[in-house]
């Protein structure tokens, strides 16, 4: 989205934890999260949301430890031990199916993921914004037959990180600092998620 084009809506935005405070954020500065139906224009009005927990989303030293990982060294197989904590993330799966038709052959491969459910999504078709562990999602190309990508919502170990988000950011080399979160409370009120507007004396920036 270009910086000079106003979005129709934005109920929330977020910036990386190490980003400088932006007095008047623009669409180029932030990541849109959600909002009311398109066509209902709302001015930007953003309030920073304080963190209840400002601990890092991962601890590099713990993720680089090898003691537990080395339990599985060997040529026979070691009994699996569940981690003491869990997280969730969506991972790409079965990359060799990209460009292949969605047919019985492809479905046979998807069975190998032991999915809890399967959804096959056509172009420009929305998906349910929920979370369902082990669900597999197959996205199709414009011809509504060729596979564009396959992903699965999975459980991952949570040692040394705050779930899947911590793992993702460590793996990508991102900062472990929590994201600063902002809420566009005018937009949220518009979709009736809040009963009252924020206090008038709260600092705001509009555009």
Secondary structure, 3 states (H helix, E strand, C coil): CCCCCCCCCCCEEEECCCCCCCCCCCCCCCEECCCCCCCCCCCCEEEEECCCCCCCCECHHHHCCCCCHHHHCCCCCCCCCCCCCEEEEEEECCHHHCCCECCHHHHHHHHCCCCCCEEEECCCCCCCCCCCCCCEEEEECCCCCEEEEEEEEEEEECCCECHHHHHHHHHCCCCCCCCEEEEEHHHHHHCCCCCCCCCCCCCCCEC
